């Protein structure tokens, strides 16, 4: 095994135009800081236009329902995909509820009585 030769690193020269890499002579840190400040101010103005609401409550107390109602009343219009998804969920919930009802009717022995009424 051997060792290769190396040379000391040469000091780098500053770029032409006054240093800092910015053509107008100002350090780039000042321009970056201004850009960040502008972005923060723009984000603050956008955020002030939003209404925030904190919903607290126990589980199953209706927090999601309140949120959905607020979105329906004051939010953007529903897209066709949203409406299709709501239809699928509603049909699925209906099928699950009817299956549970039939199962409970069998468990308590009212299936034959239901057949006689039909």
Secondary structure, DSSP 8 states (H G I E B T S, - for coil): ---------------TTTSSS-TTSS-HHHHHHHHHHHHHHHHHHHHHTS--------TTSSHHHHHHHHHHHHS----HHHHHHHHHHHHHHHHHHHHHHHHHHHHTT-HHHHHHH-
